[in-house]
Amino acid sequence: MKSISYISSLMLTVFFGCHLTNAQLSSAQEVLDRSIAYHDPNNNWQGFKGTFTVKMETPSRPLRTSQIHLDFNKSYFKYVVEQADTTIEGVWNKGNCSHKLNDSDRYTSKEAEKHRLNCDRTTKMKDYYTYLYGLPMKIKDPGTILDEKVEKTSFQGEEFYKLRVDYEEEVGKDVWYFYFDTKDFRLRHYQFYHDLSKNDGEYILLSEEEVVQGIKMPKVRAWYMNNDDRYLGTDVLYFQK
């Protein structure tokens, strides 16, 4: 999925008109456009270039610190993950991949297998970070099927605009639901299912914000299982200006 252009907050004001109220929202596209105007008012995500750090704590594993480097104009992605006494580095550069283990590009095939030092894994990491930290802008990517219906619903004790997103088969099979604040349209939470009938998948609660290159990104994400509300972990975003 690739980034596309977005409408600025000024254009949205002109387009929707000064007298549009929340009650008059007629489509999911309007909710999405307003949310993008909140999170990325200057259309910075499309040409994003920067570095940020994500620290994840889980109940059963040591703290994991991931430094993420992105340069969309050069089709470049790099991650450096530190966990316990191991450092893993992966680079995706215009589809070509390279890796390091503990700052060395010399490692055995067993070490490569154990730490998943391969291009498939690096590509998945690129897609993971660019998707989650590129929301809600990424909902406009090719292959995304946005349900036109806007549902006003209660989730975690609060009221939100709820949008459903499916994907074309070559892009993905999961069903996603996104929850937007009814006042300022910021993305508040989201969840996904592999199979709705099984109530599987996870939901992610967002809190606080970090402004990264002019983009308002969720700072704290807490992960839970859909079927039993089991807590999985929390990751926190850090950005040094």
C-alpha positions as CSV (number, residue, x, y, z in Angstrom):
1,M,0.0,0.0,0.0
2,K,1.3,3.4,-1.0
3,S,0.7,6.9,0.4
4,I,-1.6,9.3,-1.4
5,S,-2.4,13.0,-1.2
6,Y,-4.7,14.4,1.4
7,I,-7.0,17.4,1.9
8,S,-5.7,20.2,4.2
9,S,-7.8,21.5,7.1
10,L,-8.4,24.8,5.3
11,M,-9.7,23.0,2.2
12,L,-11.9,20.8,4.4
13,T,-13.4,23.9,5.9
14,V,-14.2,25.3,2.5
15,F,-15.4,22.0,1.1
16,F,-17.7,21.0,4.0
17,G,-19.0,24.5,4.6
18,C,-19.0,26.5,7.8
19,H,-22.4,25.3,9.0
20,L,-21.8,21.5,8.8
21,T,-22.4,19.9,12.2
22,N,-21.5,16.4,13.5
23,A,-25.1,15.4,13.2
24,Q,-25.0,16.2,9.4
25,L,-22.2,13.8,8.6
26,S,-23.4,11.7,5.7
27,S,-20.5,9.4,4.9
28,A,-17.5,7.6,6.2
29,Q,-15.3,9.6,3.8
30,E,-16.3,12.8,5.6
31,V,-15.2,11.4,9.0
32,L,-12.0,10.2,7.5
33,D,-11.1,13.4,5.8
34,R,-11.8,15.4,9.0
35,S,-9.6,13.0,10.9
36,I,-6.8,13.3,8.4
37,A,-7.1,17.1,8.6
38,Y,-6.6,16.8,12.4
39,H,-3.7,14.4,12.4
40,D,-1.8,15.6,9.3
41,P,-3.1,19.1,8.4
42,N,-0.1,20.0,6.2
43,N,0.1,16.7,4.3
44,N,3.5,15.8,5.8
45,W,3.0,12.0,5.8
46,Q,3.2,11.5,2.1
47,G,6.8,12.7,2.0
48,F,7.7,11.7,5.5
49,K,11.4,11.6,6.4
50,G,12.4,11.1,10.1
51,T,13.3,8.9,12.9
52,F,11.4,7.9,16.0
53,T,11.7,5.3,18.8
54,V,9.1,2.9,20.1
55,K,9.5,1.1,23.4
56,M,7.3,-2.0,24.0
57,E,6.6,-3.6,27.4
58,T,4.8,-7.0,27.5
59,P,4.0,-9.2,30.5
60,S,6.3,-12.1,29.5
61,R,9.2,-10.6,27.6
62,P,12.0,-8.0,28.3
63,L,11.6,-4.4,27.2
64,R,12.0,-4.0,23.4
65,T,13.3,-0.7,22.0
66,S,12.9,-0.1,18.3
67,Q,14.4,2.8,16.4
68,I,12.6,3.5,13.2
69,H,14.1,5.4,10.2
70,L,11.8,6.4,7.3
71,D,12.4,8.2,4.1
72,F,9.5,7.8,1.7
73,N,11.0,9.8,-1.1
74,K,13.9,7.5,-1.2
75,S,11.9,4.3,-0.6
76,Y,14.0,3.7,2.5
77,F,13.2,2.0,5.8
78,K,15.5,0.9,8.7
79,Y,14.8,-0.6,12.1
80,V,17.2,-1.2,14.9
81,V,15.7,-3.4,17.7
82,E,17.3,-3.8,21.1
83,Q,16.0,-6.5,23.4
84,A,17.9,-8.0,26.4
85,D,21.5,-8.5,25.1
86,T,20.6,-8.6,21.4
87,T,20.5,-5.9,18.7
88,I,19.0,-6.6,15.3
89,E,19.2,-4.2,12.4
90,G,17.2,-4.5,9.2
91,V,17.3,-2.2,6.1
92,W,14.8,-2.1,3.3
93,N,16.2,0.1,0.5
94,K,14.1,0.2,-2.7
95,G,13.2,-3.5,-2.2
96,N,16.7,-4.6,-1.4
97,C,17.4,-5.8,2.2
98,S,20.5,-6.0,4.4
99,H,20.8,-7.1,8.1
100,K,23.1,-6.9,11.1
101,L,23.2,-8.8,14.3
102,N,24.9,-7.1,17.3
103,D,26.3,-4.5,14.9
104,S,27.9,-7.1,12.6
105,D,26.9,-8.3,9.2
106,R,28.6,-11.6,9.9
107,Y,26.3,-14.2,11.4
108,T,25.5,-17.9,11.0
109,S,22.5,-19.3,9.2
110,K,21.2,-20.6,12.5
111,E,21.4,-17.0,13.9
112,A,19.7,-15.7,10.9
113,E,16.9,-18.1,11.3
114,K,16.6,-17.5,15.0
115,H,16.4,-13.7,14.7
116,R,14.5,-13.7,11.4
117,L,17.2,-11.9,9.5
118,N,15.5,-12.0,6.1
119,C,13.9,-9.7,3.6
120,D,10.4,-11.1,4.2
121,R,10.6,-10.2,7.9
122,T,12.1,-6.7,7.1
123,T,9.3,-6.0,4.6
124,K,6.7,-7.0,7.2
125,M,8.3,-4.7,9.7
126,K,8.2,-1.8,7.2
127,D,4.6,-2.4,6.5
128,Y,3.7,-2.7,10.2
129,Y,5.3,0.5,11.3
130,T,4.3,2.6,8.3
131,Y,0.7,1.3,8.6
132,L,0.1,1.9,12.3
133,Y,2.0,5.2,12.6
134,G,0.5,6.4,9.3
135,L,-3.1,6.1,10.4
136,P,-5.6,7.4,9.7
137,M,-3.9,8.6,6.4
138,K,-3.2,5.0,5.4
139,I,-6.9,4.3,5.2
140,K,-6.8,6.1,1.8
141,D,-4.2,3.7,0.4
142,P,-5.0,1.7,-2.8
143,G,-6.6,-1.6,-2.0
144,T,-8.6,-0.2,0.9
145,I,-12.3,-0.7,1.0
146,L,-14.0,1.9,3.2
147,D,-17.5,1.1,4.2
148,E,-19.7,4.1,3.4
149,K,-21.7,3.7,6.6
150,V,-20.9,5.8,9.6
151,E,-22.0,4.2,12.9
152,K,-22.2,6.1,16.1
153,T,-21.4,3.6,18.8
154,S,-20.1,3.1,22.4
155,F,-16.7,1.6,22.9
156,Q,-14.8,1.4,26.1
157,G,-17.5,3.5,27.8
158,E,-17.3,6.4,25.3
159,E,-19.2,7.4,22.2
160,F,-17.3,7.4,18.8
161,Y,-17.8,7.4,15.1
162,K,-17.0,3.9,14.0
163,L,-15.8,3.1,10.5
164,R,-15.3,-0.4,8.9
165,V,-12.4,-1.1,6.6
166,D,-11.9,-4.2,4.5
167,Y,-9.1,-4.8,2.0
168,E,-8.8,-6.2,-1.5
169,E,-7.6,-9.8,-1.4
170,E,-4.0,-9.1,-2.6
171,V,-3.6,-6.4,0.2
172,G,-5.0,-8.2,3.2
173,K,-7.9,-10.3,4.6
174,D,-8.4,-8.7,8.1
175,V,-11.4,-6.6,8.9
176,W,-10.6,-3.4,10.7
177,Y,-12.7,-1.0,12.8
178,F,-11.6,2.5,13.6
179,Y,-13.0,4.7,16.3
180,F,-13.0,8.5,15.9
181,D,-13.6,11.2,18.5
182,T,-17.0,12.8,17.8
183,K,-15.7,16.3,18.6
184,D,-12.3,16.7,16.9
185,F,-12.3,13.5,14.8
186,R,-8.9,12.3,16.0
187,L,-8.4,8.6,15.9
188,R,-8.9,7.2,19.4
189,H,-8.9,3.4,19.1
190,Y,-8.9,0.6,16.5
191,Q,-9.4,-3.2,16.3
192,F,-9.0,-5.9,13.8
193,Y,-10.4,-9.4,13.2
194,H,-9.0,-12.3,11.2
195,D,-12.4,-14.0,11.4
196,L,-15.4,-12.0,12.8
197,S,-17.3,-15.1,13.5
198,K,-14.6,-16.3,15.9
199,N,-14.2,-12.9,17.6
200,D,-10.4,-13.3,17.2
201,G,-7.9,-10.5,16.6
202,E,-7.1,-7.6,18.9
203,Y,-8.1,-4.1,19.9
204,I,-5.8,-1.3,20.5
205,L,-6.5,1.6,22.9
206,L,-4.7,4.9,22.1
207,S,-3.8,7.7,24.5
208,E,-1.7,10.8,24.5
209,E,-0.1,12.3,21.4
210,E,3.4,12.9,20.0
211,V,3.9,15.5,17.3
212,V,6.3,13.9,14.8
213,Q,7.3,16.1,11.8
214,G,4.1,18.0,12.1
215,I,1.9,14.9,12.4
216,K,-0.1,14.1,15.5
217,M,0.6,10.5,16.2
218,P,-0.7,8.4,19.1
219,K,2.0,8.2,21.8
220,V,0.7,5.2,23.8
221,R,-0.9,2.1,22.4
222,A,-2.2,-0.7,24.7
223,W,-3.0,-4.0,23.0
224,Y,-5.7,-6.5,24.1
225,M,-7.3,-9.7,22.7
226,N,-10.9,-9.3,21.4
227,N,-12.2,-12.6,22.7
228,D,-11.2,-12.3,26.4
229,D,-9.8,-8.8,26.9
230,R,-6.4,-10.3,27.8
231,Y,-3.7,-7.6,28.0
232,L,-0.9,-8.2,25.5
233,G,1.4,-5.2,26.0
234,T,1.9,-1.5,25.6
235,D,4.2,0.5,23.3
236,V,5.2,4.1,23.7
237,L,6.4,6.5,21.0
238,Y,9.3,8.9,21.5
239,F,10.4,11.6,19.2
240,Q,13.4,13.9,19.7
241,K,12.9,17.1,17.8
